[in-house]
Amino acid sequence: MTMANNTRFNQLKAFVIKEIHHILRDRKTLLVLFGIPVVQIVLFGFALSNEVKNNRLLICDQAHDVHSAMLITRLDASKYFDVVGYVSNPDEGTDRLRSGSAHMVVVIPSGFSADLRHSHETSVQLLTDGTNPNLAATIQLYVQSIVNDFRNQIFGKPDIPYEIEVSPRMLYNPQLKGSYTFVPGVMAMVLMIICTLMTSVSIVREKELGNMEMLLVSPMNAMTAIFSKAIPYLLLSLMLVTVILILSVTMLDVPIRGSILLLYLVSLVFIITSLSFGLAISTATNSQQVAMLISLMGLMLPTLMFGGFMFPIENMPIPLQVLSNVVPAKWFYYSINDIMIKGLGFGAVYHRVLLLAAYAAVFLAISYRNFKIRLS
């Protein structure tokens, strides 16, 4: 019995040592085991926060008195806000909100100090971009808190209280529906992950089934082979966009204020970008498991973290904000949000569309190069 136990132990020991050597030689496995958890911990530690910082404020100071200047200084000194400019009237501020250059306009009425001295009350109006309702509600609470602290510091707690009423006005999403953020975000995440995943296994599957040898000896052009893999998924993805839009309008009451054609154009460019990325993965890997791993693990986290719809990018450290610019889903989400919710036109999103097209060109070039190497 003792010899049998020793034999089993030696066998177990041998297999354990063999597996350890195999893992140490397999750099991809080591990356999965150690690299991805470390990256997740570091990124989530920096990006996840209940605070919303570096919000861009526009000031419409119609009073130009000592107390309005003090309130503006207090807002600018807060870690939550950056005063990025001044506007002469609320309409100008609304236009700036529409363009996305600010999150909020703080309107200080004329006679701000005089109203406080004589009638002991005044008001401050907040014009907020409500396309992201959670962000809008949070920064309104921040301003309310700063205004209250300002009032208490300046006037203390006298027998006759001084009141500064904060009058919020939510633009584009007055009912603060979460679906206004949810729908564009889901479109970005689903299209990016599904399109890339479907195409990433397409060429790899041919290799594993043994069909690649037939393709290699055929006179088929490399780009023809690549496009033949992508076109069916392109059509299916456009159908998926249609289904999402129909459900959004009919079930979630999400408006489409901009051009439907522009919406489909931006979606088409993003789909081509996602499919091109999947093809680049497919031509660079040799197994479906590896292709799926790269597609899911390599895209899920960046899309969720840096897409802009789950966590405010302004919260993140500057290096991570810069890193978010390389995530295609971010630019698609911002573009769809501007078209559907704000009703903006091509002039507001063309630079993002060009960037997505550049991504698609790079990924297609990589796919073509890798495929040509296999043909040669």
Buried (B, 14 or more C-beta within 10 A) or exposed (E): EEEEEEEEEEEEEEEEEEEEEEEEEEEEEEEBEEEBEEBEEEBEEBBEEEEBBBBBBBBBBBBEBEBBBBBBEBBEEBEBBBBBBEBEEBEBBBEBBBEBEBBBBBBBBEBBBEBBEEEEEBBBBBBBBBBBBEBBBBBBBBBBEBBEEBBEEBBEEEEEEBBBEBEBBBBBBEEEBEBBBBBBBBBBBBBBBBBBBBBBBBBBBBBEEEEBEEBEEEEEEBEEBBBEBBEEBBEEBBEBBEEBBEEBBEEEEBEBEBBEEBBBBBBBBBBBBBBBBBBBBBBBBEEBEBBBBBBBBBBBBBBBBBBBBBBBBBBBEEEBBEBBEEBBBBBBBBBBBBBBBBBBEBEBBEEBBEBBBEBBEBBBEBBBEBBEEEBE
